[in-house]
């Protein structure tokens, strides 16, 4: 499994990378949304994890730009990983095109369960991480 994490905080990227390594997944890292969009253009990913609050383009705009692509990559599963707890946050993320929202700090079992559930829903299979 190849996962892209778009997150400006290196510690958050490290924590998630360490969790994914336990499951044998590969994680590419983008320090900001523009870099993440460029990596999506050039690479092949199974899942995109994206933070909301980043310098420059925020996660909502990045999700909207991914969903606006005119190719198969527009359908990549997207999971928001955020510390933001605004009341309407989940609804805004889903309206922008996210498949699911995880709140920091992320527990390993929640990360794996969410990735597995999103992939299963998208594929119609019982795929889990």
C-alpha beads as a LAMMPS data file, in Angstrom:
LAMMPS data file: protein, C-alpha beads

129 atoms
128 bonds

1 atom types
1 bond types

-500.0 500.0 xlo xhi
-500.0 500.0 ylo yhi
-500.0 500.0 zlo zhi

Masses

1 110.0

Atoms # bond

1 1 1 0.000 0.000 0.000
2 1 1 1.349 3.398 -1.009
3 1 1 0.082 6.364 1.007
4 1 1 0.723 10.085 0.574
5 1 1 0.573 12.254 3.711
6 1 1 0.262 15.990 3.073
7 1 1 1.204 17.559 6.410
8 1 1 3.388 20.537 7.320
9 1 1 4.454 19.273 10.766
10 1 1 7.428 16.872 10.524
11 1 1 6.633 15.279 13.910
12 1 1 3.090 14.428 12.811
13 1 1 4.454 12.927 9.593
14 1 1 6.961 10.860 11.559
15 1 1 4.328 9.499 13.957
16 1 1 2.031 8.417 11.099
17 1 1 4.964 7.026 9.078
18 1 1 6.010 4.894 12.057
19 1 1 2.452 3.566 12.416
20 1 1 2.180 2.743 8.720
21 1 1 5.562 1.009 8.755
22 1 1 4.131 -1.457 11.294
23 1 1 1.543 -2.453 8.679
24 1 1 4.142 -2.632 5.893
25 1 1 2.716 0.386 4.079
26 1 1 4.887 2.898 2.246
27 1 1 4.348 6.572 3.005
28 1 1 5.432 9.477 0.824
29 1 1 5.480 12.889 2.491
30 1 1 4.583 16.365 1.269
31 1 1 5.349 19.373 3.480
32 1 1 2.571 21.504 1.993
33 1 1 -0.480 21.182 -0.238
34 1 1 1.149 22.391 -3.459
35 1 1 3.927 19.806 -3.089
36 1 1 1.284 17.156 -2.413
37 1 1 -0.623 18.049 -5.566
38 1 1 2.600 17.785 -7.563
39 1 1 3.328 14.381 -6.013
40 1 1 -0.157 13.151 -6.922
41 1 1 0.477 14.250 -10.504
42 1 1 3.755 12.328 -10.683
43 1 1 3.072 9.295 -8.482
44 1 1 0.672 6.466 -7.786
45 1 1 -0.990 6.316 -4.384
46 1 1 -3.667 4.145 -2.839
47 1 1 -4.738 6.670 -0.195
48 1 1 -4.120 10.345 0.523
49 1 1 -3.960 11.645 4.083
50 1 1 -4.186 15.427 4.335
51 1 1 -3.942 17.944 7.158
52 1 1 -6.239 20.969 7.039
53 1 1 -4.139 23.792 8.465
54 1 1 -1.025 24.326 6.374
55 1 1 0.777 27.433 5.156
56 1 1 -0.394 28.590 1.754
57 1 1 -3.134 26.339 0.440
58 1 1 -5.192 24.649 3.150
59 1 1 -6.381 21.045 3.134
60 1 1 -9.938 21.870 2.012
61 1 1 -8.675 23.610 -1.111
62 1 1 -6.242 20.748 -1.783
63 1 1 -9.104 18.234 -1.559
64 1 1 -11.246 20.318 -3.897
65 1 1 -8.396 20.538 -6.411
66 1 1 -7.823 16.781 -6.284
67 1 1 -11.523 16.115 -6.824
68 1 1 -11.608 18.609 -9.728
69 1 1 -8.970 16.672 -11.701
70 1 1 -10.216 15.193 -14.930
71 1 1 -8.644 11.770 -14.440
72 1 1 -8.776 8.649 -12.257
73 1 1 -6.653 10.327 -9.561
74 1 1 -9.658 12.536 -8.783
75 1 1 -11.209 9.433 -7.211
76 1 1 -8.339 8.611 -4.851
77 1 1 -9.521 7.990 -1.287
78 1 1 -8.820 11.044 0.891
79 1 1 -8.731 11.000 4.678
80 1 1 -8.374 14.262 6.575
81 1 1 -6.082 14.106 9.620
82 1 1 -6.564 17.217 11.742
83 1 1 -6.387 18.715 15.214
84 1 1 -9.153 21.177 14.310
85 1 1 -12.341 20.489 16.262
86 1 1 -14.734 23.045 14.759
87 1 1 -18.348 21.960 15.084
88 1 1 -19.014 21.783 11.343
89 1 1 -15.553 20.524 10.365
90 1 1 -16.525 16.967 9.417
91 1 1 -19.357 18.215 7.210
92 1 1 -17.089 20.769 5.487
93 1 1 -14.445 18.116 4.805
94 1 1 -16.975 15.646 3.405
95 1 1 -18.575 18.391 1.291
96 1 1 -15.137 19.208 -0.169
97 1 1 -14.709 15.562 -1.175
98 1 1 -12.969 13.859 1.752
99 1 1 -13.956 10.274 2.444
100 1 1 -13.354 10.422 6.192
101 1 1 -11.940 12.579 8.985
102 1 1 -9.540 11.523 11.762
103 1 1 -8.729 13.753 14.711
104 1 1 -5.241 14.158 16.168
105 1 1 -3.707 12.611 18.080
106 1 1 -4.371 9.642 15.832
107 1 1 -4.342 6.185 17.400
108 1 1 -2.839 3.384 15.326
109 1 1 -5.978 1.238 15.402
110 1 1 -8.143 4.210 14.343
111 1 1 -5.773 4.965 11.452
112 1 1 -5.766 1.354 10.240
113 1 1 -9.531 0.946 10.708
114 1 1 -10.276 4.164 8.824
115 1 1 -7.982 3.356 5.907
116 1 1 -9.404 -0.162 5.682
117 1 1 -13.002 1.056 5.872
118 1 1 -12.500 3.761 3.225
119 1 1 -10.776 1.333 0.848
120 1 1 -13.463 -1.300 1.420
121 1 1 -16.264 1.177 0.739
122 1 1 -14.593 2.417 -2.429
123 1 1 -13.814 -1.040 -3.779
124 1 1 -16.810 -2.918 -2.463
125 1 1 -14.417 -5.456 -0.898
126 1 1 -13.458 -6.260 2.658
127 1 1 -9.951 -4.845 2.134
128 1 1 -8.186 -3.805 5.320
129 1 1 -4.736 -2.450 6.058

Bonds

1 1 1 2
2 1 2 3
3 1 3 4
4 1 4 5
5 1 5 6
6 1 6 7
7 1 7 8
8 1 8 9
9 1 9 10
10 1 10 11
11 1 11 12
12 1 12 13
13 1 13 14
14 1 14 15
15 1 15 16
16 1 16 17
17 1 17 18
18 1 18 19
19 1 19 20
20 1 20 21
21 1 21 22
22 1 22 23
23 1 23 24
24 1 24 25
25 1 25 26
26 1 26 27
27 1 27 28
28 1 28 29
29 1 29 30
30 1 30 31
31 1 31 32
32 1 32 33
33 1 33 34
34 1 34 35
35 1 35 36
36 1 36 37
37 1 37 38
38 1 38 39
39 1 39 40
40 1 40 41
41 1 41 42
42 1 42 43
43 1 43 44
44 1 44 45
45 1 45 46
46 1 46 47
47 1 47 48
48 1 48 49
49 1 49 50
50 1 50 51
51 1 51 52
52 1 52 53
53 1 53 54
54 1 54 55
55 1 55 56
56 1 56 57
57 1 57 58
58 1 58 59
59 1 59 60
60 1 60 61
61 1 61 62
62 1 62 63
63 1 63 64
64 1 64 65
65 1 65 66
66 1 66 67
67 1 67 68
68 1 68 69
69 1 69 70
70 1 70 71
71 1 71 72
72 1 72 73
73 1 73 74
74 1 74 75
75 1 75 76
76 1 76 77
77 1 77 78
78 1 78 79
79 1 79 80
80 1 80 81
81 1 81 82
82 1 82 83
83 1 83 84
84 1 84 85
85 1 85 86
86 1 86 87
87 1 87 88
88 1 88 89
89 1 89 90
90 1 90 91
91 1 91 92
92 1 92 93
93 1 93 94
94 1 94 95
95 1 95 96
96 1 96 97
97 1 97 98
98 1 98 99
99 1 99 100
100 1 100 101
101 1 101 102
102 1 102 103
103 1 103 104
104 1 104 105
105 1 105 106
106 1 106 107
107 1 107 108
108 1 108 109
109 1 109 110
110 1 110 111
111 1 111 112
112 1 112 113
113 1 113 114
114 1 114 115
115 1 115 116
116 1 116 117
117 1 117 118
118 1 118 119
119 1 119 120
120 1 120 121
121 1 121 122
122 1 122 123
123 1 123 124
124 1 124 125
125 1 125 126
126 1 126 127
127 1 127 128
128 1 128 129
